[in-house]
Amino acid sequence: MVFSSYSFLILFLPVVLLAYFVSPVKFRNATLLFFSFLFYGWARPDYTILLATSILLSYFVGRWMMASKSGAKKKWLTIGVAGNLGLLAYFKYASMFLSWTATLVDLVGGQGDRIPILKIVLPIGISFYVFQAISYLVDIYRGDAKPAKNLVSFATYIALFPQLIAGPIVRYRTIAEQLNQRDHTWDKVLLGTRFFAQGIFKKAVIADTIALGVPLAFGNPDPTSIEAWCGVLSFAFQIYFDFSGYSDMAVGLGLFFGFRFPQNFNSPYKATSITDFWRRWHISLSTWLRDYLYFPLGGNRKGVRRTYVNLMIVMGLGGLWHGASFVFLIWGFWHGALLALERAFPSAHPISRLPTSVARLLVFLLVCLGWVPFKASSLTEAATILNRMFVPHTGPSEMLGIFPEVFPVGLVCVFLAFFCADTWELMERKSWLGLGRDAIAFWIAIAAVLVSRGSPFLYFQF
């Protein structure tokens, strides 16, 4: 189910809100849990088995870990982390591993076609709730969080539908008190409505419209140079406003039920370095990779070379987190290499010496180059698009057919991404003008939803 679909807006959300607020306070988490499982299993009920498995494993391992002596705690941590990663590895990476193995066998002269290639359907959101469960277990082991005492509350933490499918990846210690006691005020409802209005407008009106330009480059066997650039820029803005829209809607929905989620998106195209970009893009994932992977690997504490190796490992795995494919691995290594260069030359790096506006533009172009393998269906397609972007190529074009729709929205994208305040900044400015703007944005978005029926968020596939 998609937040921007009318089945969610007209049916699911009103029913959840009604059931939640008529429920006694002590049963509200249970009500949320029930509807969160219903939301997750809407299209595939069998997905809920995996979600329940991760919840039960993490909850009981956390309890047993704290009840054990110090020597046994690491054993329980290993069991809990390995169990969650096992779910993720099988459903997300088993097919990739077998495919790569078959290719390797072929290269050494064997019969790779004898290796079975599994057709496994990736459960939506599994990467998010597995990482959330792992952070819970590691925080308990480190003493940064206390284990949950109530299974229903813990299950609500993992399965909470506003952030279940595409984040933010919320730390248990951030939300533990809110699970036990939270207030519900009209101010929260109004703020949540404004966040939700901003988010659905970004998704249904901006992202879904600019997406019309993406096929100019991706999926086009022979794009011209102009088509390649337009297609790549269209995807850069599509994923920006698609994910920004989801992040705003998740925050808004959380506020409806009394939860305050951390900021997960902060105008990343205003970044003046790649390091700055990763402080702004998918903040909960980048901090998760830092705290639970980069630091345990040694971070920057084991010498310069090891620091660069750690960056490449972390960003490579971050790429594979997005998808089981070489193209995601290359995207991760691209960002890892850029981060390593910035760390190697902190004051002498060319970008650091540029005016802010020029630095932002250059960082944006570097990020766009990374979006090419991220979006491409294969290395061949990525290479073709990159070639056409830098080697002039002309020919028949389909741009005129979509120009009247895509070009005006593209200008809006540029204004909002580079010059407009972030949603969190806008929410701090309380005025009737702001309320009117958000109301207009909401109803325009609803009209777009009724026409298009809503499309899945891009991050749902991860």
N, C-alpha and C positions, 0 to 999 in steps of 0.2 A: 504494500500500500504506500502511496506517495503522498506527502503532505500537501502537495499542490493539486491533488485530484479531488473532484467533487464528491467522490465516495467517502473520502476522509473528512472533507470540510462540512458536508451536509449530513452525513450519517454517523461516522465513527466518533469524531471529536465532540459533537453535542451530546451523544449518548454517554461517553466517558465522563465528561464534565458533570452531567446530571447525576450519574451513578456515584461519582466521587464525592460530591458535596452533600448528597443525601445520606451517605454512609456515615455511621458513627466514627469519630476521630480515630479510635483504635483499630478500625477496619479499613482505613483509607489506603494504607500501603497494600493490603491484600487486594483491594479493588483495583488499584493501579497495576499490580502484578498480573491479575487476571486479564485485564485489557491489553497489557503489554504482550503477553503470550498470544492473545488473539490477534493483535497487530502483526506480530512476527510470523505467525503461522497462517496469515490470511490467504496467501497463495499456495504455500506448501506447509501443511500441518506437520509433516515429518521433521521440518527444521527445528521445531520446538524440542525434540528429543535431544538434539545436540546442545541447545541452549541450556536445557535442564541438566544435562550431564556436566557441563562446565560449571554451573552454579553449585551443584551438589558436591562435586569433587573439590572445588575451591573452598566451600564453606567448611566441610568436615576436615580437610587437610589443615586449614587455618586453625581450627579448634584443637586438633591433635598436635599441631606444631607447638602451640602455646602450653599445652599440658605436658609436653615432653621435656626431658632434660636437655641441656644445651647441646650435647653431642648428637642427639637424635633430631634436633630441629632441622639441621641441614638435609637429613634424609627425607623428612616430610616435605621440605621445600622442593627438593629434587623431584619427588613424586608428583607434587601438585603442578609444578612448571612443566615437567615432561608430559604429564597427562594432557594439559591444555595445548601445549605445542604439538602433541601427537594428533589431536583433533584437527588443528590448523594444517599440519603437514600433510595429513592424508587427503583432506578434502580440497586443499589448495595446491599442493605441490607434488602429489603422487604421480599425476599424469605427466607433469613436466619432467620429473626425475626419470620416469620410464622412457619418455621420448628422447631425452638427452642420452640416456644409456644406449638406446637403439642406434642413435646417430654415431656414438662412439664405437660401438661394435661394428657398424658398417665401415667406419674409417680404418679400422685395423684388419679389415678383410673378413669379418664374421657375417652372420646372418641376423642383422638387427630386426628384420621383419618378423622374426619368431618371438620377439619380446612383446607381450600384450600391452596395448595402449588403453588404459582405462578411460571410460567416458563418465567422469564424475561431475555432477552439477554442483557448483560452488554455492554453499549456503550464504545468503546475503548477511552482511554485518559480522561474519565470524571473526575477521581480523580485528575488529574493534572490541568485541566483548571478550575475546581471548586475551588481548593485551590488557584490558581492564582487570581481568581476573588475575593475571600474572603480577600486575602492579600491586594488587591487594596482598598477595602471598609474600612478595618480596618486602613490602613495607612492614608486614607483621614480623617477618624474620629479622629485619633490621631494627625493630622496635619503634618504627615511625608511625605505626598505627596499631590499635588494639583490635583483636578479632571480633567479628560481629557475634552478638549473643542471640540474635533472633534470625532464623532462617528466612522468614518472609521479608524482613527488612533487607537482608543481604541480597536475596533474589530480586527484590525491587531495584536495588542499586545496580545490579548487572543488567537487568532486563528492561529498565525504564525506557519506554518507547520513544520519548522525544530525542534521545541521544543514542539509542541502541544500534541503529543501522549505520550511521556515519559520524559518530562522535558528537561532542568532544569526548576523548578518553579521560574520564573523570577519576581522580584518585579517591580512594575510599575515605581517607582522612579529611578530604575536602568537603564531603557530603554526609559524613557519619552523623553529625548532630542534626542535620536537616532531616535525615531518615527517621530519627526519634521524635523530633519536635520542630515544627516549622509554622510560621504564621501565614495567614491568607488575608490579604488586604486589597482594597480597591485600587490602591496605587500600584501594587504588583500586577493586578489584572490589566490595568491601563498600560503599564510599561510593557507587559507581555504582548498585548495586542499591537502596540506600536512596533515592537521587534518583529512580530509575525507578519505585519503588513509590509514592512521593509523587505523581509525575506521572500515572501511570496511574489512581490513585484520583481525583485531581482531574478528569481527563478522563472516565473511564468511569462514575464514580458521581455526581460533583457536577455537572459541566457538562452531561452528557447528560440528567440528570434535570431540572435547572432549566430546560433548553431546552423542556420541555413547556409552560411558561408563556409563551413568546415569541409563539406564534400568537394569544394573547389580544389583542395590539395589532397585530402585523405580519401582514398577510394577511387581517385582519378588516376587512371594508368598513364596519362600523358598530360600533366598540368603545364600550363605556361608559367613563366617566371612570376607574372602578376598574380595568377591563380594560386601559386604556391605560397606567396607572401600573404595574400588575402585569406587563404584557408588556415594558415598557421596563426595569424593574428586573430582570426575568428575563434579558433579553438582556445587561444590564450585568454580571450575575454569570456568565452563560454564557461570554461572550467572555473574562472575567477568568480563570476557572478552566480554560477550554479552552486559552488561550494560556500561562497559568502551568504547566498540566500538560504541554504540549508542551515548554516551555522546560526543565522539570525532567527530562523523559525524554531530551531531547537531551543535556543535561549528563551524565546517567547513562550513556547509550550511549557517549558520547565517552570516559568514564573506563574503560569495558570494554576499549577499544582503546588506552588509555594517554594520551589527549588530555585536556587541561584547557581547557574553553571558558570564556569570560568570562560573568559574570552578565548576564542579559538581562531580568530581571523582579524587581522589588524592592518588593513590597507597594504598588502605585501608589494604591490607594484609601485609604492612610494619608497621602496627600499633603496638605499644608496650603496649597498654591497650585498653579496650573496649571503654572508653571515647575517646581515640585517634582514634579508628576505626570509631566512629560516627562523628568525625570531617573530615573524609576522604571519607566515603561511602555516596553516595546520599546527598551531602552537602546541596543542596537547600531544600530537605525535612527535614533534621535534624534541620537546622536553622529555617525553617518554624514552626516545632513543638515546638522549643524552644521559638520563639518570639510570636507566636499566641496561644500557648496552655500552655506551661510550665510556662512562666512568668505570664500570667494572672491568673493562678491557685495559684500563690504565689511564685513559684520557690523555692529558698532556704531561703526565707525571713521570713517564719512563723514557724521556729523550725525544729529540726532534723527529727522528725517523719513525719511531713507534707512534708518535702522534699522527703523522700523515697516514701511516698504515691503518690506525684506528679509525680515522676519518673515512678512508675508503671502504673499510669493512662496514662501518655503521651506515654509510649512505648507500652502499651496495645492497645491504640487507633491507634498508628502508625502501629501496627501489623494488626489491622482490616482495616486500610486504604489500605493495600495490598490485602486484600480479605476477604469476608464474610464467615469465617470459624473458628472453634475452633483452628485449627492448626496454623493459623496466629496469633491468640490471644496468644497462648502458646509461639510462637516465640517472640512476643513482650514482654511478661512477662519475658522470659528468659533473654533478653537483659536488661530489666528494673532491674531485680534482680542483674545482673552483674554490672550495673552502680551504683546501690545503695551500693553494697559491696565495690566498689572502692572509693565511696565518704565516706563511713563509716570508712574506714581504709586507708586514703590517703598515709601515709608514711609507715604503717606496712603491707600493702597489699602484699602478696607473690610475685606477678608479678613485683612490683616496685623494688624488690631487686635482680632481675635476670639480667644477661647480656642481652644486647639488642637482640642478635640473638635468645636466648632462650625465651625471653619474646615474641618476634614476633611469634615464633612457637607455644607457649602456647595459645596466643590470637587467632591465626589462628585455632587451634583445638577447642577452645571454640565457635568460630564463626561457624565452621563446624557442631558442635553439634546442633547449632541453625538452620542450614540449613535443618536438617532432618525433623522437623515438618513443616517448611516452604514449602518444596517440597512435602512432603507426601500427599497422597490423603485422608488419614484418620488418626485418632489417633492410630488405630490398626496397620496400616502400619508403622507409625513412631516408635511405641513401638517395633515392630518386628525388624526393622533395627537397632535401638539402642541396642537391646538385642544381635543381631548377631555381632555388632561391639565390644562388650566387653565380650561376652560369646562364646568361640571357637565353631565353627560349620563347619563341612566339608560336602562334597557331590559333585555331578557332577557340573561342571562349564562351562559357555559359554565364559569365558574370552579369551581363545586362539583364537577365531574367530575374535575378534576385537583388540587384542593385537598389531599387527603390525601397526595399524593406531593410536590407542589411546596412547600407551606408549611414542612414540617419541614426540607427541604433548603435552603430560603431562609434559615431561621434559622442553619443551619450555615454558609451562605455569609457571612452578616453577621459571625458570630463569627470565622471564619478570615480574612476580608478586612480587618476593622477591629481585631481584638484579638489575633490569634494571631501568633506569630513567623513570619517568612518561612522558606522551605525552607532557604536557605543558613544562616540562623541556627540552625535546628534541627539541621543536619548538624554544626555545631560542638559540639553538646552530645552527647558520647559517653556513652551509658548503655544498660543492658540494657532499660530501659523504652522508650527510643527505638527500639531494634531490634525490640522486640515490637510497638510501635505500627505501625512500617513493615511488618512481616510481616503483621499483620492487615489493614492497608490494601491490601496487594498481593493477598491472597487474596480479599478482598471485591471488588476491582476485576476480578480474573480471572473470578469468578462473574458479574459484570455483563457482561463481554465475551462470555462464552459464551451469555448470554441475548440480548444485543442485536447481537452480531457486530461491534460497533464502528462509529462514524460518523466521517466525515472531520473533521479539525481545521479550524476556521474560517479560519485563516490560510493553508491550502492554496490557497484561491481567489485569493490575492493574488500 
